């Protein structure tokens, strides 16, 4: 039996609908292990699966005001994930057509278009927040987020200790979260952690956050 079957998802959805980040963290932590195999069967690539996880839970959070109305949350969650898989596959297909010089338009429903625009705006704000960071912090964040480098790799390249890199990433995450908050977008910190280096980056940074008693303290075992 997967972990999704062992938790009260309805209760978590109700808490998340009220903005409870701890409940969101519990849902995220207990759902990922069950969802990843399903996602991998669809997209066939680990990096793509991690992208789908991040996009799916960002969509869950952005839709949190509707979660209390969801009657079958487990099925709804799998539907969200499946839709993000299809979105990723359509994006890959569009990019292939573009590379072949034969781009074609895609029809979208109003809801999916609105969600896509919301996610694009969030990513734009993240980019603005990164641009305002001190040089070293921006460099470390960019190497992690855009280049997909692991903490030990960044440390070696910059001549820093792994702990120094972790601490710098924590400060960068706080900068991003604060900037998003000032622009009316509250994104759970653990989503930003996942967005750095997938599962490895998420767990590494949560350990650091746990030591510092931040909002995600106590969410990992």
N, C-alpha and C positions, 0 to 999 in steps of 0.2 A: 504494500500500500504506500503511495507516495505521500510526501508531507502535506500536500494540498488537501488530502483527504482527512488529515489529522487535526486541522485547525478550523476554527469557526470563522469562515471567510465572510459570512454575513455581518458578524460583529465587527470584524476588521474594516469592512467596507463602510459601515456606519460611522466608525471612528475616523476613518480617512476623510469621509465627506465633511467632517467638522474641522479638517485641517490637522489631524493628529499625525505628526511625523513618526512617532514611535510605532504606531500601528502600520504605517506605510513601510517602515523598516522591517517589521515582522513579516508582512506580506511578501516583500521583496526577497528577504533571506530565505523564507520557506518555499517560495515559488520557483526560484531560479533553477534549482536542481531538477525539478520536475519538467520545467518548460524547455530547458536547453536541448535535451534529446529530440523533442518534438520539432524545435526550430531547426536543428541541424539536419533532420530528415528533409526539410523543405529547402533550405538554402545551401546545404552541402559544404559550407565553409565556416571555420571557427570564428574568423574575424567578422564575417557577415552576421553570424549568430549573436555575437556580442553587441553589434550595432543594433540588431533587432530588439534585443533585450532592453537596451537603453531607451530606444524609441518607444517601445511598448509601455514601459513603466512611466516614462515622461507623459505619454498619452493618458495613462491611468490617473496620474496626478493632476493633469490639466483638466480632466473630466470629473474630478472628485466631487463636485457639487451634485452630480447625478448618481453617484454610487449607491446612495441609500434607496434608490428606486429599482436597482437591479435585483431581479428575483432569483436568478441562478448565477451567482458570481463566478463560480469556477468555469462554467461554460462561457460566460461573458469574457473572462480573462483569456481563455484559449482563443476566442474569436478575435480579440484585440491583437493577440500575438500573430494569429494567422493572417490578419489583414496587414500587419506590418511586414510579414514575410512576403506577401504578394506585392506590397509597395516596394520593397527592396528589389524583388525580381523584375518589376516593371521598370524601376530605375536602371537596373543593369541592362535590360533590353533596350531602353532608350539610349543609354550610353553607347551600346554596341551599334545601334543604327546611326547615331551621330558620328561615331568613328568611321562608319562606312559611308557617310555623306547622305544618309537617308532618314533624317529625323522626322518623326510623326507626332502629332498632338495626341494627348490623352484626355478623355473625359473624366471629370471628377464630380462627385455629388457635393452639394453645398456643405454638408457636415465634414466630409473628408478634406475639402478645400480649406475650410475654416481651421481645422486642426493642423493642416500642413502649414498654413500661414502663421499660426500661433507658434509652432515649433521653429519655423524659420526666424521669426522675430526673437525668440529666446536665444537661438544660436547667434544672431546678430548682436544681441546685448552681451553675450559671453565674449564675443570677439572684441567689443568695445572695452569691456572690463580688462581683458588681457592687454590691450594696447596701452592702458593707463598704468600698468604695473611697473615697478622699478625694473631696470634692465635684467638683472640676474634672475629675478622671480619670473619675469616674462620668458626668459630663455629656458629655464627649467620647465615651466609649464608647457611651452611650445614643443620642446623635445619629447615630453611625455604625451601630450594630447595629439599633436599633429604628426609627429614622427613615430609614434608608437613605441618609444624606447622605454625599457624597464628601468627601475630606480638604480640598480647596480650599474647599468650601462651609462646612465646619465652621470652618476658619481665618478666613474672612471674617466669619461670624456672631459669633465669639467675639473677634475682634480679635487673633488669634494668627498666627504664621507657619505655613505648611504643615509645616515640619520640627518645630515644637513640637507640632503635632497628632499627627504620626507618632510622635514620641517618647512622647507621652502614651498613645497606643494600644498601643505596645510594652509600656509598664509595665502597662497594663490587662490585656493578654494574659498577661503573666507572673503577675499576681495571680490571674487565672482559672485558669491552669494549675496554680499552686501550690495553690490551694484544692481543685481537683479531685483533685490528687495526695494531699492530706491525707485525702481521703474515699475513697481507693482507686480513683480513676478516672484513668488516664493517657491523655490525649487528645493526639495529635500537634499541635504548635503550628500547623502549616500549615492544619489544619482550622479552628482558631479564626480564623486569618487570613482564610480563605475566607468564614467565617461573618460577617465584618464587612461587606464590600461586594462579594461575589462575586469574579469574576476580577480586576477592577481592584484591589480592596482587598487581595486575596491577593498579587498581584505587587508592589504598592507596599510592603506591610509586609515581604515577604520580602527586598526590597532593603535595608531598614533592618536586619532581623535579620542579613543577610549581613555587613553592615559591623560589627556587634557580635559576630560569631563565635558565634552561638547555635547551637542544635541543627539549625536548618535551613540553616546556612551551606553554600554550594556547591550547593544544590538547584535553582537557577535558572541559566539561561544568560546 
